């Protein structure tokens, strides 16, 4: 019996300290302030209002004149029922701008995910910010065992890490557990999310049967009726268009299934400038905007009011090799522009923390930082791949996960308000210290020093001698120790034993029936 199957209620307050850094740095307390983040900053603009409007109109023109190729017959039927022009011979759907406007009018500008522990409910939209881990890599790596195929154990480990840090608000695909058969994998991953974490679960749109299974397990965990389940968001999936201008069968039908269930869709064109999109940033964004609008229109035609995130994943390629490039200046510019387009149509916006680096090194850090600045300063509401992504999304790195958590926590601190009361101006402290003194031991400092500054998770601020005498560990090595210590300390959240039994019974029954193979 696996750890998940045998999971029983264990004491866990959700307030554990993060693992100790392997240095003399004080261990930071787990901050509840990270659970519900609000971005207070004005967002940069690379386009004028008129230019944003012109891009939107160009995308509408593209949908009306050229349209989207929709490979799903069910999807084409739904578009036709909504009033789109469908050519069955070519599978091309042309969407009138009036249909798009109607769809945008019913798309919520804000919604709230409801979790098994209400303390972890997440609001999406406005200035709210939500972080989810990397999702979908087939490989896992750490500095001791190297790069290898992901397993169910690795998947569960990443769920535990997500649960252990409040800066991570939602779960994700984490890594593909390739030791689990494809027809059964969604049972294992959904059960792991529901028993090992209190946070928002994720599911893949890999066919109606798999979606139905995952939704039923989530409904069971929340103890609500099928009709009640449809009334508010509990989970989400990503819908990727096949840029340029194509929507395949699992993605089109995933939109329909999730919309019918009232659950969240992140509709994300994957537009690499110079490859699957025009070489100009504006051309790539125009194409991506058209594809996102096509997906939004389908979802709202199925169920008006379906919660949706406007997904953007626009970057460039290395024109020498054709390889994707991430964390580039173009990536940041595209993020700024996508944020403007999302706010123009009043739909919450998803972005990503991405790097092309093949290992958690300096390149991974500076490309991730560039991605984060582009997305967060650009106003992203939901950050997918926020922690763990390396190798252009082909691998999840344990050390990179912890390094990203450090960066995300720094942004969490950046978003906190700065006091400007008389006590913050500290005139009494300045008078107490006087000329040429120091503030280390003054009363004002002694009252505040424990909480005055961000305490790092892995950064080592000691001098060279102290650092060297302690083993001269790099940030990557310290991150390795933190992830292992965090897993060693992990305690699963409390669960009713009957819930685990019901979930296990559901999984066993469905597996015995042959599971649900993904569709292509």
BELLINHU-V841098 format. One record per residue. N is the residue number from 1. SS is DSSP state (helix for helix, strand for strand, loop for the rest). OMEGA is omega in degrees with one decimal (* if undefined). D_LAST is the distance of its C-alpha to the last C-alpha in Angstrom with 1 decimal. Layout:
# BELLINHU-V841098
N:SS:OMEGA:D_LAST, N:SS:OMEGA:D_LAST
This chain:
# BELLINHU-V841098
1:loop:-177.6:31.8, 2:loop:177.1:30.0, 3:loop:-177.6:31.6, 4:loop:-177.8:29.2, 5:loop:-176.8:29.9, 6:loop:-177.5:33.6, 7:loop:177.2:33.7, 8:loop:-177.8:36.9, 9:loop:175.6:38.7, 10:loop:-176.4:40.3, 11:loop:178.4:42.4, 12:loop:-174.3:40.6, 13:loop:-173.9:41.9, 14:loop:-177.5:39.2, 15:loop:-180.0:42.0, 16:loop:174.3:42.0, 17:loop:171.9:43.2, 18:loop:-179.0:40.8, 19:loop:-179.5:41.5, 20:loop:172.8:44.7, 21:loop:-177.9:44.6, 22:loop:178.8:46.3, 23:loop:178.3:49.2, 24:loop:-179.1:52.2, 25:loop:177.9:50.2, 26:loop:179.7:50.5, 27:loop:-179.2:47.5, 28:loop:172.5:46.2, 29:loop:176.9:45.9, 30:loop:-172.0:42.5, 31:loop:175.9:42.7, 32:helix:179.5:41.7, 33:helix:-179.0:42.1, 34:helix:-173.8:38.7, 35:loop:-175.2:36.9, 36:loop:-173.6:37.2, 37:strand:175.1:37.4, 38:strand:-179.8:38.6, 39:loop:-174.7:38.8, 40:loop:-168.1:42.3, 41:loop:171.4:42.2, 42:loop:-174.0:42.2, 43:loop:178.7:39.1, 44:loop:-178.3:39.7, 45:loop:172.6:39.0, 46:loop:178.0:38.2, 47:loop:170.2:38.3, 48:loop:177.3:41.0, 49:helix:180.0:40.3, 50:helix:-179.9:40.6, 51:helix:176.6:38.1, 52:helix:178.0:35.5, 53:helix:-179.4:36.2, 54:helix:177.5:35.9, 55:helix:178.4:32.5, 56:helix:179.6:31.3, 57:helix:178.0:32.8, 58:helix:177.8:31.3, 59:helix:176.8:27.8, 60:helix:177.9:28.7, 61:helix:178.2:30.0, 62:helix:-179.3:26.8, 63:helix:-179.9:24.8, 64:helix:-172.3:27.5, 65:helix:-177.6:28.0, 66:loop:175.8:24.8, 67:loop:178.3:22.2, 68:strand:170.5:18.5, 69:strand:-176.2:15.9, 70:strand:-173.0:13.5, 71:loop:-178.8:10.6, 72:loop:176.3:10.5, 73:helix:177.9:13.5, 74:helix:177.9:14.2, 75:helix:179.0:14.4, 76:helix:177.3:16.7, 77:helix:179.7:18.8, 78:helix:176.7:19.3, 79:helix:-179.3:20.4, 80:helix:179.3:22.7, 81:helix:179.7:24.2, 82:helix:178.7:25.1, 83:loop:177.6:26.8, 84:loop:178.0:24.6, 85:strand:-174.7:25.0, 86:strand:175.1:22.0, 87:strand:-175.8:22.0, 88:loop:-178.7:19.8, 89:loop:-179.0:20.6, 90:loop:-175.9:19.3, 91:loop:-178.5:16.8, 92:strand:178.1:19.0, 93:strand:176.6:20.2, 94:strand:-169.7:23.6, 95:loop:178.3:24.8, 96:loop:-178.8:28.5, 97:helix:175.6:30.0, 98:helix:176.6:31.6, 99:helix:178.0:28.2, 100:helix:179.6:27.4, 101:helix:178.2:30.9, 102:helix:179.6:30.5, 103:helix:-179.5:27.3, 104:helix:-179.2:29.0, 105:helix:-179.0:32.0, 106:helix:179.6:30.2, 107:loop:-177.6:28.2, 108:loop:175.5:30.1, 109:loop:179.7:31.8, 110:strand:176.3:32.1, 111:strand:-177.8:30.8, 112:strand:170.8:31.2, 113:strand:177.1:28.9, 114:loop:-173.5:30.6, 115:loop:-179.9:30.6, 116:loop:172.8:32.0, 117:loop:-174.6:35.1, 118:helix:177.3:36.2, 119:helix:-177.9:37.7, 120:helix:172.6:34.2, 121:loop:-173.9:33.2, 122:strand:173.7:31.9, 123:strand:-177.6:32.8, 124:strand:-179.8:30.5, 125:strand:-178.9:32.0, 126:loop:177.3:35.5, 127:loop:179.5:36.7, 128:strand:-177.3:34.9, 129:strand:179.8:32.9, 130:strand:179.3:30.2, 131:strand:174.8:29.0, 132:strand:-176.1:25.8, 133:loop:174.4:25.0, 134:loop:-172.5:22.6, 135:loop:170.2:19.0, 136:loop:-178.1:16.2, 137:loop:176.1:18.2, 138:loop:-173.5:17.6, 139:strand:176.8:21.3, 140:strand:177.5:24.5, 141:strand:163.1:28.0, 142:strand:-170.2:31.7, 143:loop:179.7:34.9, 144:loop:-176.1:36.0, 145:loop:177.5:32.9, 146:strand:-177.5:31.2, 147:strand:-176.6:27.5, 148:strand:177.7:25.4, 149:strand:178.7:22.0, 150:loop:178.9:21.7, 151:loop:176.7:22.6, 152:helix:176.2:22.9, 153:helix:177.5:26.5, 154:helix:179.2:25.7, 155:helix:-179.7:23.4, 156:helix:177.4:26.2, 157:helix:-179.2:28.7, 158:helix:174.4:27.0, 159:helix:178.0:26.9, 160:helix:177.8:30.7, 161:helix:177.1:31.4, 162:helix:-179.8:29.8, 163:helix:-171.5:32.0, 164:helix:-178.1:35.0, 165:loop:-175.7:35.2, 166:loop:179.5:35.8, 167:loop:173.5:34.7, 168:loop:-172.0:31.1, 169:loop:-178.0:30.3, 170:strand:174.0:26.7, 171:loop:-179.0:24.4, 172:loop:-179.6:21.0, 173:loop:170.9:18.3, 174:loop:175.3:21.3, 175:loop:178.4:19.9, 176:loop:177.3:17.0, 177:loop:-171.1:19.0, 178:loop:173.0:17.9, 179:loop:176.9:20.5, 180:loop:-178.1:18.6, 181:loop:-173.8:16.0, 182:loop:-179.1:12.4, 183:loop:-179.0:12.9, 184:loop:-169.8:16.2, 185:helix:-177.2:15.9, 186:helix:175.4:15.6, 187:helix:-178.1:18.8, 188:helix:-175.8:20.7, 189:helix:179.2:19.9, 190:helix:177.5:20.7, 191:helix:179.0:23.8, 192:helix:-179.8:24.9, 193:helix:-174.3:24.8, 194:helix:-178.0:26.7, 195:helix:-176.6:29.4, 196:helix:-175.9:30.0, 197:loop:174.4:30.1, 198:loop:-168.3:31.4, 199:loop:-173.1:29.2, 200:strand:179.1:26.3, 201:strand:-177.7:23.1, 202:strand:172.1:19.7, 203:loop:176.3:16.2, 204:loop:173.0:12.6, 205:loop:-177.2:10.5, 206:loop:178.9:7.6, 207:loop:-174.5:8.0, 208:helix:-178.7:11.4, 209:helix:178.5:12.7, 210:helix:179.2:12.5, 211:helix:-179.5:13.9, 212:helix:177.8:16.6, 213:helix:-177.6:17.5, 214:helix:-179.9:18.1, 215:helix:179.5:20.0, 216:helix:178.1:22.1, 217:helix:178.8:23.1, 218:helix:177.8:24.1, 219:helix:178.0:26.0, 220:helix:-178.2:27.8, 221:helix:-178.5:28.8, 222:helix:177.0:30.3, 223:loop:177.3:32.1, 224:loop:178.8:31.4, 225:loop:177.0:30.7, 226:helix:179.4:27.5, 227:helix:176.9:29.4, 228:helix:-178.0:30.8, 229:helix:-177.0:27.5, 230:loop:-171.3:26.4, 231:loop:178.3:29.6, 232:loop:-174.8:28.9, 233:loop:174.7:26.3, 234:loop:-173.1:25.6, 235:strand:-175.9:22.3, 236:strand:172.1:19.9, 237:strand:175.8:16.5, 238:strand:173.2:15.5, 239:strand:177.5:13.7, 240:strand:171.1:13.3, 241:strand:174.2:13.6, 242:loop:-176.8:12.8, 243:loop:4.7:16.6, 244:loop:164.1:18.3, 245:loop:175.9:17.8, 246:strand:177.6:14.1, 247:strand:-174.3:11.9, 248:loop:-173.0:8.2, 249:helix:-178.5:6.7, 250:helix:-178.7:6.2, 251:helix:178.6:9.4, 252:helix:-178.1:11.3, 253:helix:172.6:10.9, 254:helix:175.6:11.7, 255:helix:-177.6:14.7, 256:helix:-177.0:15.8, 257:helix:-178.8:15.5, 258:helix:177.9:17.4, 259:helix:178.5:19.8, 260:helix:179.3:20.7, 261:loop:179.4:21.5, 262:loop:-176.8:23.5, 263:loop:-165.8:21.8, 264:strand:175.9:21.6, 265:strand:170.6:19.0, 266:strand:-173.8:19.4, 267:strand:-166.9:18.1, 268:strand:167.6:18.2, 269:strand:178.6:17.9, 270:strand:-171.7:18.0, 271:strand:175.1:20.9, 272:strand:-178.2:22.7, 273:strand:-178.9:25.9, 274:loop:179.5:26.6, 275:loop:178.9:23.0, 276:loop:-178.6:20.4, 277:strand:177.1:23.3, 278:loop:-173.9:26.9, 279:loop:177.5:29.3, 280:loop:177.7:31.3, 281:helix:-178.4:30.6, 282:helix:176.8:31.4, 283:helix:178.7:29.1, 284:helix:179.5:26.2, 285:helix:177.8:27.1, 286:helix:177.6:27.5, 287:helix:-179.3:23.9, 288:helix:-179.7:22.5, 289:helix:178.9:24.7, 290:helix:-178.4:23.6, 291:helix:177.0:19.9, 292:helix:178.7:20.8, 293:helix:177.5:23.1, 294:helix:178.5:20.4, 295:helix:178.1:18.3, 296:helix:-179.0:21.6, 297:helix:177.8:22.6, 298:helix:-178.2:19.5, 299:helix:-177.2:20.1, 300:helix:175.8:23.8, 301:helix:177.5:23.6, 302:helix:-178.4:21.8, 303:loop:177.3:24.3, 304:loop:-178.6:27.1, 305:loop:176.3:27.9, 306:loop:178.8:24.5, 307:loop:-174.2:25.1, 308:strand:168.0:23.3, 309:strand:174.7:23.8, 310:strand:-176.3:23.8, 311:strand:173.2:21.9, 312:strand:173.8:23.1, 313:strand:-177.6:22.1, 314:strand:174.3:24.2, 315:strand:179.3:26.0, 316:strand:175.4:27.1, 317:strand:170.1:26.6, 318:loop:-174.9:29.3, 319:loop:175.1:30.4, 320:loop:-174.5:31.9, 321:loop:-174.3:28.8, 322:loop:-179.2:25.8, 323:loop:176.0:24.9, 324:strand:175.8:24.1, 325:strand:-179.0:27.3, 326:loop:-178.8:27.6, 327:loop:-178.9:30.7, 328:loop:172.6:32.4, 329:helix:178.6:34.8, 330:helix:177.5:32.3, 331:helix:-179.5:29.8, 332:helix:178.2:32.6, 333:helix:178.7:33.6, 334:helix:177.2:30.1, 335:helix:177.7:30.1, 336:helix:-178.6:33.4, 337:helix:178.6:32.3, 338:helix:176.6:29.1, 339:helix:177.6:31.3, 340:helix:-179.9:33.6, 341:helix:178.6:31.0, 342:helix:179.1:29.6, 343:helix:178.9:33.2, 344:helix:179.7:33.9, 345:helix:174.0:31.4, 346:loop:177.4:32.4, 347:loop:177.8:29.0, 348:loop:-169.9:28.7, 349:strand:174.2:27.3, 350:strand:172.9:25.1, 351:strand:-174.1:25.7, 352:strand:172.2:25.2, 353:loop:-170.7:27.5, 354:loop:175.5:26.3, 355:loop:175.0:27.9, 356:loop:-177.9:27.2, 357:loop:-178.4:29.7, 358:loop:-177.4:28.7, 359:loop:-179.6:31.1, 360:loop:-176.2:32.8, 361:loop:-179.2:35.7, 362:helix:177.6:37.7, 363:helix:178.6:35.1, 364:helix:-177.7:32.5, 365:helix:-175.8:35.1, 366:helix:175.0:36.3, 367:helix:176.4:32.9, 368:helix:179.1:31.8, 369:helix:177.1:35.1, 370:helix:177.8:34.5, 371:helix:-178.5:31.1, 372:helix:179.4:32.6, 373:helix:179.3:35.6, 374:helix:-176.3:33.5, 375:helix:-173.6:31.3, 376:helix:174.8:34.0, 377:helix:175.5:36.8, 378:loop:173.6:34.5, 379:loop:-179.9:34.1, 380:loop:175.6:30.7, 381:loop:-176.0:30.3, 382:strand:-178.9:27.3, 383:strand:173.9:26.9, 384:strand:-176.2:23.6, 385:loop:-176.0:23.8, 386:loop:-176.9:27.5, 387:loop:169.7:28.2, 388:loop:-172.4:27.2, 389:strand:167.8:25.1, 390:strand:174.3:26.1, 391:helix:179.3:24.9, 392:helix:179.1:23.0, 393:helix:178.7:20.7, 394:loop:179.3:20.0, 395:strand:166.8:22.6, 396:strand:179.2:24.3, 397:strand:176.3:28.1, 398:helix:-178.3:30.3, 399:helix:178.9:33.2, 400:helix:176.2:31.4, 401:helix:-178.6:30.5, 402:helix:177.4:34.2, 403:helix:177.6:35.2, 404:helix:176.3:32.9, 405:helix:176.8:34.4, 406:helix:-179.3:37.8, 407:helix:179.9:36.8, 408:helix:177.7:35.3, 409:helix:176.5:38.4, 410:helix:174.7:40.5, 411:helix:176.0:38.8, 412:helix:176.2:39.3, 413:helix:178.9:43.0, 414:helix:-178.5:43.0, 415:loop:-178.3:41.9, 416:loop:-179.4:44.8, 417:loop:177.0:47.8, 418:loop:-179.0:51.0, 419:loop:177.4:54.2, 420:loop:175.2:57.1, 421:loop:-179.5:59.7, 422:helix:180.0:63.2, 423:helix:177.7:62.4, 424:helix:178.7:59.5, 425:helix:165.9:61.9, 426:loop:178.9:64.0, 427:helix:179.7:67.4, 428:helix:179.7:69.1, 429:helix:179.1:67.3, 430:helix:178.3:68.2, 431:helix:-179.4:71.8, 432:helix:-176.9:71.8, 433:helix:177.4:70.7, 434:loop:-173.0:73.0, 435:loop:172.1:73.4, 436:loop:-179.6:71.8, 437:loop:176.1:70.6, 438:loop:-173.3:67.2, 439:loop:-175.7:65.0, 440:loop:-171.7:63.8, 441:loop:-179.5:66.2, 442:loop:-174.8:67.1, 443:helix:-178.4:66.5, 444:helix:178.6:63.8, 445:helix:-177.1:61.7, 446:helix:178.2:62.5, 447:helix:-167.3:61.3, 448:helix:-166.2:57.9, 449:loop:-177.2:57.0, 450:loop:-175.8:54.7, 451:loop:-173.7:52.3, 452:loop:-173.1:53.3, 453:loop:174.1:50.6, 454:loop:175.4:47.0, 455:loop:-171.6:47.1, 456:loop:176.5:44.5, 457:loop:-178.4:42.0, 458:loop:179.2:42.1, 459:loop:-179.3:44.4, 460:loop:-173.9:47.7, 461:loop:-179.6:50.6, 462:loop:178.5:53.4, 463:loop:-173.9:55.6, 464:helix:-177.9:55.1, 465:helix:-179.6:57.6, 466:helix:179.2:56.0, 467:helix:-178.3:52.5, 468:helix:-179.6:53.7, 469:helix:-179.9:55.6, 470:loop:175.1:52.6, 471:loop:178.2:50.6, 472:loop:-176.7:49.6, 473:loop:175.1:46.0, 474:loop:177.2:43.5, 475:helix:179.4:41.3, 476:helix:177.8:38.3, 477:helix:178.1:40.4, 478:helix:177.6:41.5, 479:helix:177.4:38.0, 480:helix:179.6:37.2, 481:helix:-178.9:40.1, 482:helix:-178.6:39.2, 483:helix:-179.7:35.6, 484:helix:179.4:37.1, 485:helix:178.6:39.9, 486:helix:178.0:37.7, 487:helix:-179.6:35.6, 488:helix:-178.0:38.8, 489:helix:-168.9:40.2, 490:loop:172.2:37.2, 491:loop:-177.7:37.9, 492:loop:176.5:35.1, 493:loop:-179.6:35.8, 494:loop:176.1:37.6, 495:loop:171.9:35.7, 496:loop:179.4:37.0, 497:helix:-179.6:36.8, 498:helix:179.3:35.7, 499:helix:178.2:32.5, 500:helix:179.3:31.5, 501:helix:-178.7:32.3, 502:helix:177.5:30.3, 503:helix:179.4:27.2, 504:helix:179.2:27.6, 505:helix:178.5:28.2, 506:helix:-178.8:25.0, 507:helix:-179.0:23.0, 508:helix:179.9:24.9, 509:helix:-177.3:24.5, 510:helix:176.5:20.7, 511:helix:179.5:20.4, 512:helix:178.4:22.8, 513:loop:177.6:20.8, 514:loop:178.8:17.9, 515:loop:-177.6:16.1, 516:loop:177.8:12.6, 517:loop:176.8:9.7, 518:loop:174.8:6.7, 519:loop:179.7:3.8, 520:loop:*:0.0
